[in-house]
Amino acid sequence: MTLRDHNSTDEVVQFANNAEFDSSFPRQEQDYEKLSEYLEFNATYLVSMTIFDRAYQMYQEKMM
């Protein structure tokens, strides 16, 4: 969510923008598998899971 920018065309930023409006998105979840499963079954706004993979990697690097 920290990557949101409504003026950006970056795929990861667009994912963050769309997740902001997904009221069911598990914002407090940190587990990759649980987030991945949610997105695969519920996030029609995510065109490719590789975008989520990049976003999750960025999140992990930031948390170190």
Jmol script that loads the backbone (N, CA, C; Angstrom):
load data "model"
ATOM      1  N   MET A   1       0.813  -1.202   0.000  1.00  0.00           N
ATOM      2  CA  MET A   1       0.000   0.000   0.000  1.00  0.00           C
ATOM      3  C   MET A   1       0.856   1.265   0.000  1.00  0.00           C
ATOM      4  N   THR A   2       2.075   1.152   0.452  1.00  0.00           N
ATOM      5  CA  THR A   2       2.940   2.333   0.514  1.00  0.00           C
ATOM      6  C   THR A   2       3.389   2.778  -0.874  1.00  0.00           C
ATOM      7  N   LEU A   3       3.146   1.968  -1.880  1.00  0.00           N
ATOM      8  CA  LEU A   3       3.569   2.304  -3.240  1.00  0.00           C
ATOM      9  C   LEU A   3       2.495   3.020  -4.050  1.00  0.00           C
ATOM     10  N   ARG A   4       1.371   3.293  -3.447  1.00  0.00           N
ATOM     11  CA  ARG A   4       0.273   3.916  -4.184  1.00  0.00           C
ATOM     12  C   ARG A   4       0.678   5.281  -4.751  1.00  0.00           C
ATOM     13  N   ASP A   5       0.304   5.502  -5.986  1.00  0.00           N
ATOM     14  CA  ASP A   5       0.531   6.776  -6.663  1.00  0.00           C
ATOM     15  C   ASP A   5      -0.409   6.790  -7.857  1.00  0.00           C
ATOM     16  N   HIS A   6      -1.444   7.552  -7.774  1.00  0.00           N
ATOM     17  CA  HIS A   6      -2.479   7.538  -8.807  1.00  0.00           C
ATOM     18  C   HIS A   6      -2.036   8.180 -10.114  1.00  0.00           C
ATOM     19  N   ASN A   7      -0.829   8.716 -10.151  1.00  0.00           N
ATOM     20  CA  ASN A   7      -0.304   9.306 -11.383  1.00  0.00           C
ATOM     21  C   ASN A   7       0.718   8.409 -12.065  1.00  0.00           C
ATOM     22  N   SER A   8       1.016   7.263 -11.493  1.00  0.00           N
ATOM     23  CA  SER A   8       2.038   6.369 -12.031  1.00  0.00           C
ATOM     24  C   SER A   8       1.420   5.306 -12.928  1.00  0.00           C
ATOM     25  N   THR A   9       2.204   4.864 -13.902  1.00  0.00           N
ATOM     26  CA  THR A   9       1.760   3.777 -14.775  1.00  0.00           C
ATOM     27  C   THR A   9       2.516   2.476 -14.491  1.00  0.00           C
ATOM     28  N   ASP A  10       3.396   2.477 -13.487  1.00  0.00           N
ATOM     29  CA  ASP A  10       4.140   1.282 -13.110  1.00  0.00           C
ATOM     30  C   ASP A  10       3.162   0.188 -12.681  1.00  0.00           C
ATOM     31  N   GLU A  11       3.416  -1.052 -13.116  1.00  0.00           N
ATOM     32  CA  GLU A  11       2.502  -2.158 -12.821  1.00  0.00           C
ATOM     33  C   GLU A  11       2.358  -2.437 -11.327  1.00  0.00           C
ATOM     34  N   VAL A  12       3.443  -2.365 -10.593  1.00  0.00           N
ATOM     35  CA  VAL A  12       3.379  -2.616  -9.148  1.00  0.00           C
ATOM     36  C   VAL A  12       2.589  -1.506  -8.464  1.00  0.00           C
ATOM     37  N   VAL A  13       2.807  -0.284  -8.885  1.00  0.00           N
ATOM     38  CA  VAL A  13       2.071   0.849  -8.320  1.00  0.00           C
ATOM     39  C   VAL A  13       0.590   0.727  -8.651  1.00  0.00           C
ATOM     40  N   GLN A  14       0.264   0.328  -9.877  1.00  0.00           N
ATOM     41  CA  GLN A  14      -1.131   0.142 -10.258  1.00  0.00           C
ATOM     42  C   GLN A  14      -1.782  -0.966  -9.423  1.00  0.00           C
ATOM     43  N   PHE A  15      -1.023  -2.022  -9.139  1.00  0.00           N
ATOM     44  CA  PHE A  15      -1.519  -3.090  -8.258  1.00  0.00           C
ATOM     45  C   PHE A  15      -1.850  -2.516  -6.881  1.00  0.00           C
ATOM     46  N   ALA A  16      -0.945  -1.719  -6.336  1.00  0.00           N
ATOM     47  CA  ALA A  16      -1.175  -1.097  -5.025  1.00  0.00           C
ATOM     48  C   ALA A  16      -2.395  -0.184  -5.061  1.00  0.00           C
ATOM     49  N   ASN A  17      -2.528   0.571  -6.141  1.00  0.00           N
ATOM     50  CA  ASN A  17      -3.695   1.461  -6.290  1.00  0.00           C
ATOM     51  C   ASN A  17      -4.986   0.652  -6.290  1.00  0.00           C
ATOM     52  N   ASN A  18      -5.010  -0.428  -7.039  1.00  0.00           N
ATOM     53  CA  ASN A  18      -6.221  -1.250  -7.119  1.00  0.00           C
ATOM     54  C   ASN A  18      -6.504  -1.981  -5.812  1.00  0.00           C
ATOM     55  N   ALA A  19      -5.467  -2.452  -5.151  1.00  0.00           N
ATOM     56  CA  ALA A  19      -5.656  -3.148  -3.871  1.00  0.00           C
ATOM     57  C   ALA A  19      -6.233  -2.201  -2.821  1.00  0.00           C
ATOM     58  N   GLU A  20      -5.905  -0.925  -2.944  1.00  0.00           N
ATOM     59  CA  GLU A  20      -6.443   0.072  -2.007  1.00  0.00           C
ATOM     60  C   GLU A  20      -7.969   0.070  -2.021  1.00  0.00           C
ATOM     61  N   PHE A  21      -8.550  -0.155  -3.192  1.00  0.00           N
ATOM     62  CA  PHE A  21     -10.007  -0.113  -3.334  1.00  0.00           C
ATOM     63  C   PHE A  21     -10.670  -1.474  -3.157  1.00  0.00           C
ATOM     64  N   ASP A  22      -9.869  -2.509  -2.928  1.00  0.00           N
ATOM     65  CA  ASP A  22     -10.385  -3.856  -2.690  1.00  0.00           C
ATOM     66  C   ASP A  22     -10.659  -3.984  -1.192  1.00  0.00           C
ATOM     67  N   SER A  23     -11.897  -3.832  -0.814  1.00  0.00           N
ATOM     68  CA  SER A  23     -12.249  -3.820   0.612  1.00  0.00           C
ATOM     69  C   SER A  23     -11.982  -5.162   1.293  1.00  0.00           C
ATOM     70  N   SER A  24     -11.843  -6.234   0.540  1.00  0.00           N
ATOM     71  CA  SER A  24     -11.578  -7.551   1.121  1.00  0.00           C
ATOM     72  C   SER A  24     -10.098  -7.900   1.148  1.00  0.00           C
ATOM     73  N   PHE A  25      -9.255  -7.060   0.557  1.00  0.00           N
ATOM     74  CA  PHE A  25      -7.832  -7.361   0.507  1.00  0.00           C
ATOM     75  C   PHE A  25      -7.284  -7.496   1.927  1.00  0.00           C
ATOM     76  N   PRO A  26      -6.572  -8.589   2.214  1.00  0.00           N
ATOM     77  CA  PRO A  26      -6.053  -8.825   3.577  1.00  0.00           C
ATOM     78  C   PRO A  26      -4.831  -7.947   3.884  1.00  0.00           C
ATOM     79  N   ARG A  27      -5.067  -6.700   4.202  1.00  0.00           N
ATOM     80  CA  ARG A  27      -4.002  -5.708   4.375  1.00  0.00           C
ATOM     81  C   ARG A  27      -2.995  -6.043   5.472  1.00  0.00           C
ATOM     82  N   GLN A  28      -3.412  -6.736   6.493  1.00  0.00           N
ATOM     83  CA  GLN A  28      -2.522  -7.053   7.608  1.00  0.00           C
ATOM     84  C   GLN A  28      -1.778  -8.373   7.421  1.00  0.00           C
ATOM     85  N   GLU A  29      -2.153  -9.120   6.402  1.00  0.00           N
ATOM     86  CA  GLU A  29      -1.518 -10.427   6.144  1.00  0.00           C
ATOM     87  C   GLU A  29      -0.096 -10.229   5.633  1.00  0.00           C
ATOM     88  N   GLN A  30       0.825 -11.057   6.117  1.00  0.00           N
ATOM     89  CA  GLN A  30       2.218 -10.985   5.681  1.00  0.00           C
ATOM     90  C   GLN A  30       2.676 -12.264   4.994  1.00  0.00           C
ATOM     91  N   ASP A  31       1.922 -13.325   5.115  1.00  0.00           N
ATOM     92  CA  ASP A  31       2.288 -14.613   4.553  1.00  0.00           C
ATOM     93  C   ASP A  31       2.088 -14.619   3.034  1.00  0.00           C
ATOM     94  N   TYR A  32       3.163 -14.917   2.321  1.00  0.00           N
ATOM     95  CA  TYR A  32       3.130 -14.924   0.855  1.00  0.00           C
ATOM     96  C   TYR A  32       2.049 -15.855   0.322  1.00  0.00           C
ATOM     97  N   GLU A  33       1.995 -17.058   0.836  1.00  0.00           N
ATOM     98  CA  GLU A  33       1.042 -18.057   0.322  1.00  0.00           C
ATOM     99  C   GLU A  33      -0.406 -17.606   0.497  1.00  0.00           C
ATOM    100  N   LYS A  34      -0.721 -17.065   1.658  1.00  0.00           N
ATOM    101  CA  LYS A  34      -2.093 -16.612   1.907  1.00  0.00           C
ATOM    102  C   LYS A  34      -2.461 -15.435   1.009  1.00  0.00           C
ATOM    103  N   LEU A  35      -1.535 -14.499   0.850  1.00  0.00           N
ATOM    104  CA  LEU A  35      -1.785 -13.355  -0.032  1.00  0.00           C
ATOM    105  C   LEU A  35      -1.925 -13.812  -1.482  1.00  0.00           C
ATOM    106  N   SER A  36      -1.047 -14.688  -1.886  1.00  0.00           N
ATOM    107  CA  SER A  36      -1.068 -15.207  -3.250  1.00  0.00           C
ATOM    108  C   SER A  36      -2.393 -15.915  -3.545  1.00  0.00           C
ATOM    109  N   GLU A  37      -2.824 -16.731  -2.612  1.00  0.00           N
ATOM    110  CA  GLU A  37      -4.088 -17.443  -2.790  1.00  0.00           C
ATOM    111  C   GLU A  37      -5.257 -16.464  -2.901  1.00  0.00           C
ATOM    112  N   TYR A  38      -5.277 -15.470  -2.040  1.00  0.00           N
ATOM    113  CA  TYR A  38      -6.352 -14.478  -2.108  1.00  0.00           C
ATOM    114  C   TYR A  38      -6.371 -13.824  -3.490  1.00  0.00           C
ATOM    115  N   LEU A  39      -5.217 -13.397  -3.949  1.00  0.00           N
ATOM    116  CA  LEU A  39      -5.136 -12.698  -5.224  1.00  0.00           C
ATOM    117  C   LEU A  39      -5.526 -13.585  -6.398  1.00  0.00           C
ATOM    118  N   GLU A  40      -5.088 -14.834  -6.379  1.00  0.00           N
ATOM    119  CA  GLU A  40      -5.416 -15.743  -7.476  1.00  0.00           C
ATOM    120  C   GLU A  40      -6.913 -15.952  -7.623  1.00  0.00           C
ATOM    121  N   PHE A  41      -7.635 -15.975  -6.516  1.00  0.00           N
ATOM    122  CA  PHE A  41      -9.060 -16.272  -6.557  1.00  0.00           C
ATOM    123  C   PHE A  41      -9.964 -15.037  -6.520  1.00  0.00           C
ATOM    124  N   ASN A  42      -9.418 -13.872  -6.139  1.00  0.00           N
ATOM    125  CA  ASN A  42     -10.299 -12.728  -5.922  1.00  0.00           C
ATOM    126  C   ASN A  42      -9.919 -11.440  -6.630  1.00  0.00           C
ATOM    127  N   ALA A  43      -8.707 -11.314  -7.076  1.00  0.00           N
ATOM    128  CA  ALA A  43      -8.237 -10.021  -7.593  1.00  0.00           C
ATOM    129  C   ALA A  43      -8.267  -9.981  -9.112  1.00  0.00           C
ATOM    130  N   THR A  44      -9.411  -9.647  -9.646  1.00  0.00           N
ATOM    131  CA  THR A  44      -9.527  -9.545 -11.104  1.00  0.00           C
ATOM    132  C   THR A  44      -8.724  -8.373 -11.655  1.00  0.00           C
ATOM    133  N   TYR A  45      -8.315  -7.472 -10.788  1.00  0.00           N
ATOM    134  CA  TYR A  45      -7.535  -6.303 -11.205  1.00  0.00           C
ATOM    135  C   TYR A  45      -6.048  -6.606 -11.374  1.00  0.00           C
ATOM    136  N   LEU A  46      -5.601  -7.794 -10.982  1.00  0.00           N
ATOM    137  CA  LEU A  46      -4.192  -8.163 -11.089  1.00  0.00           C
ATOM    138  C   LEU A  46      -4.019  -8.991 -12.361  1.00  0.00           C
ATOM    139  N   VAL A  47      -3.366  -8.409 -13.357  1.00  0.00           N
ATOM    140  CA  VAL A  47      -3.256  -9.070 -14.660  1.00  0.00           C
ATOM    141  C   VAL A  47      -2.227 -10.196 -14.675  1.00  0.00           C
ATOM    142  N   SER A  48      -1.277 -10.191 -13.744  1.00  0.00           N
ATOM    143  CA  SER A  48      -0.247 -11.225 -13.694  1.00  0.00           C
ATOM    144  C   SER A  48       0.280 -11.362 -12.275  1.00  0.00           C
ATOM    145  N   MET A  49       0.458 -12.593 -11.847  1.00  0.00           N
ATOM    146  CA  MET A  49       0.983 -12.826 -10.499  1.00  0.00           C
ATOM    147  C   MET A  49       2.445 -12.406 -10.388  1.00  0.00           C
ATOM    148  N   THR A  50       3.135 -12.250 -11.502  1.00  0.00           N
ATOM    149  CA  THR A  50       4.520 -11.776 -11.431  1.00  0.00           C
ATOM    150  C   THR A  50       4.582 -10.348 -10.887  1.00  0.00           C
ATOM    151  N   ILE A  51       3.526  -9.590 -11.083  1.00  0.00           N
ATOM    152  CA  ILE A  51       3.454  -8.234 -10.512  1.00  0.00           C
ATOM    153  C   ILE A  51       3.403  -8.330  -8.992  1.00  0.00           C
ATOM    154  N   PHE A  52       2.577  -9.242  -8.483  1.00  0.00           N
ATOM    155  CA  PHE A  52       2.523  -9.451  -7.041  1.00  0.00           C
ATOM    156  C   PHE A  52       3.866  -9.947  -6.517  1.00  0.00           C
ATOM    157  N   ASP A  53       4.492 -10.857  -7.243  1.00  0.00           N
ATOM    158  CA  ASP A  53       5.802 -11.362  -6.823  1.00  0.00           C
ATOM    159  C   ASP A  53       6.809 -10.225  -6.672  1.00  0.00           C
ATOM    160  N   ARG A  54       6.827  -9.310  -7.626  1.00  0.00           N
ATOM    161  CA  ARG A  54       7.724  -8.149  -7.539  1.00  0.00           C
ATOM    162  C   ARG A  54       7.372  -7.281  -6.347  1.00  0.00           C
ATOM    163  N   ALA A  55       6.094  -7.033  -6.148  1.00  0.00           N
ATOM    164  CA  ALA A  55       5.652  -6.199  -5.026  1.00  0.00           C
ATOM    165  C   ALA A  55       6.016  -6.844  -3.699  1.00  0.00           C
ATOM    166  N   TYR A  56       5.836  -8.147  -3.594  1.00  0.00           N
ATOM    167  CA  TYR A  56       6.148  -8.849  -2.348  1.00  0.00           C
ATOM    168  C   TYR A  56       7.648  -8.827  -2.077  1.00  0.00           C
ATOM    169  N   GLN A  57       8.451  -8.987  -3.126  1.00  0.00           N
ATOM    170  CA  GLN A  57       9.902  -8.917  -2.966  1.00  0.00           C
ATOM    171  C   GLN A  57      10.319  -7.526  -2.489  1.00  0.00           C
ATOM    172  N   MET A  58       9.722  -6.495  -3.051  1.00  0.00           N
ATOM    173  CA  MET A  58      10.014  -5.126  -2.616  1.00  0.00           C
ATOM    174  C   MET A  58       9.630  -4.944  -1.148  1.00  0.00           C
ATOM    175  N   TYR A  59       8.488  -5.511  -0.756  1.00  0.00           N
ATOM    176  CA  TYR A  59       8.042  -5.439   0.635  1.00  0.00           C
ATOM    177  C   TYR A  59       9.040  -6.114   1.567  1.00  0.00           C
ATOM    178  N   GLN A  60       9.503  -7.314   1.180  1.00  0.00           N
ATOM    179  CA  GLN A  60      10.461  -8.035   2.014  1.00  0.00           C
ATOM    180  C   GLN A  60      11.766  -7.256   2.176  1.00  0.00           C
ATOM    181  N   GLU A  61      12.240  -6.668   1.098  1.00  0.00           N
ATOM    182  CA  GLU A  61      13.478  -5.888   1.158  1.00  0.00           C
ATOM    183  C   GLU A  61      13.324  -4.681   2.069  1.00  0.00           C
ATOM    184  N   LYS A  62      12.158  -4.065   2.020  1.00  0.00           N
ATOM    185  CA  LYS A  62      11.899  -2.897   2.863  1.00  0.00           C
ATOM    186  C   LYS A  62      11.838  -3.283   4.340  1.00  0.00           C
ATOM    187  N   MET A  63      11.349  -4.483   4.638  1.00  0.00           N
ATOM    188  CA  MET A  63      11.189  -4.914   6.020  1.00  0.00           C
ATOM    189  C   MET A  63      12.495  -5.377   6.652  1.00  0.00           C
ATOM    190  N   MET A  64      13.529  -5.583   5.857  1.00  0.00           N
ATOM    191  CA  MET A  64      14.824  -6.048   6.401  1.00  0.00           C
ATOM    192  C   MET A  64      15.572  -4.932   7.066  1.00  0.00           C
TER     193      MET A  64
END
end "model"
wireframe off; spacefill off
backbone 0.3
color backbone group
